[in-house]
Amino acid sequence: MTNIFDDDFQSNDFVIRLRPRMLEGKWDGDVDIGIMWDGTHKLTHDDFHKLMHLTKMVCASVPIMEYDEDLRNDINNYVLDTENDMQPMSTNKTTEKVTAQVTEVDGNVIKLSFNTSTKGTA
């Protein structure tokens, strides 16, 4: 058998494979979902079945999303919201140390000034 896993694959890993169904060289929108694992895992029998159950639940979310519009929208929004968190930070951004300076105290009101490059104009 050909080893399809890269060097990062570990014996206790579970892999969910999505295989697009192709018709006449084009994806028809359907996928086959498969679960793959290494037979040499070091998990206990109970832990293996718990992880397999979790993996099956993740896989089951795909067909459930076909008829549960609320779930599909929730998952879609979650993915869109977290994609921004996964974007690499620009390397040309400069970081500046911002410190606050008390400029005025009037009873329980304290006014601060921050030494930012925009000086509050941004």
N, C-alpha and C positions, 0 to 999 in steps of 0.2 A: 504494500500500500504506500502511496506517495504521501509524505508528510506535508500537509497544507498549512501548518501553523508556523508562525515565525518564532524567533528566538525568545520572544516575550511570553509565549504561551507556557503556562505552568500546568502540572499534572492535575491540579484541583480546579482548573478553570472550566466553565461552561461557556460554549460559544453558540450564539444564535445566528444561523445562516439564513439570509434572505436571497432566494434565487428567483430572478424575474422570469416569468413565462414569456417566451418569445414566439411570435407568429410572423412568418415571412420576414425575419430579421429585425422586427420591431417589438418592443415591450407592449403587451396587451393590457397592462395595468394589474395583472394578477401576479402573486408571488407564492412560491412554496417556502414555507418556514420550517427549518430544521434545527434540531438541537444536537450539538456535538460535544463530546467530552472524552477525556483520556481514560482508558480502562485501567490505568495504573495509578489512579487517584489514591490519596492517603486519607480519605474521609471515612468516618464511621458509616455504617449502614444507615443509621438514622439521619446523620447530617447529609449524606448523599441524597436521600429522598426529600429532605426539606429543601435543599438547594434545587433539586430537579423540579419540585413543585413550584418554587418561586420562578424558575425559568419558564415553566409552562404557563404560569400566570402572565408573565411578560408577553409571551407569544400569543396568548389568548386575547390580549388587548387589541390586536390588529383586527380580527374579525368582529369583535364587539364594537369597535369604532365605526364599522360599516353601517350599523343601525342605531347606535346611540350618539346622536349629534352633540349632546351636551358633553359627553365624555371626550369625543373627538375634538371639540372646540377647546375644552380644558387642557387637553394634552398639547394641542397645537399652540395655544397661548403660552403654555409652560416652556415648550421648546423655543419659541420665538423670544421669550423673555430671557432664557438662559443662554441663547446663542451669543448675545452681546457680551456676556460674562466670559465667554470662551475665546473671544477674539484676542489675538496677541496685541499687547500694548505697543503703541508706536514708539520706536526707539529715538525719534527726534523730539519727543516731548521733553521739556525741561521741567525740573522740579525745583520749586523755590521754597525755602523755609519761611513759613508764615508765623509771625508772632503778633500777639495782641498787646496794645498799649492803652491803659486807661486814660481817657481824655477828659472825662467829667464825671462827677458823682453828685447826684441830686436826690437825697433821701435814699430810697431803695432802688433807684434807677442808676445804672452804671453804663456810660457810653464808652465804647471801645473803638480803636482804630487799628486796622491790620496793615502791615507793611507789604501789601501785594503789589505786583508790577502794574496792575490796572488802577490801583488806588480807588477802588469802588466804582469805576466807570464801566465795568464790563456788564 
